[in-house]
Amino acid sequence: MQQEKQPDYHPVVFRDRSAGYAFLTRSTATSDRTIEWDDGETYPVVDVEISSESHPFYTGKARTVDTEGRIAQFERRYGGGDGGGTS
């Protein structure tokens, strides 16, 4: 492999401000802002809008869609439900 064609892969802190959660990983993402991590080192920090700590699916706060209720609402609004069609 040619080294000059490879992206810079380095430690980066991703921070979810809405959940107050941050984690250190390796990435090609860059940032001008830095943060001092628990190990005393300074790393670039990238703020994200959502992470596994704030995503409804991973936190168990996901909405479930009541499909039966939607079908009943449709039938009440537009009639139907007799299954006969047009004759």
Secondary structure, 3 states (H helix, E strand, C coil): CCHHHCCCCEEEEEEECCCCEEEEEEECCCCCCEEECCCCCEEEEEEECCCCCCCHHHHCCCCCCCHHHHHHHHHHHHCCCCCCCCC
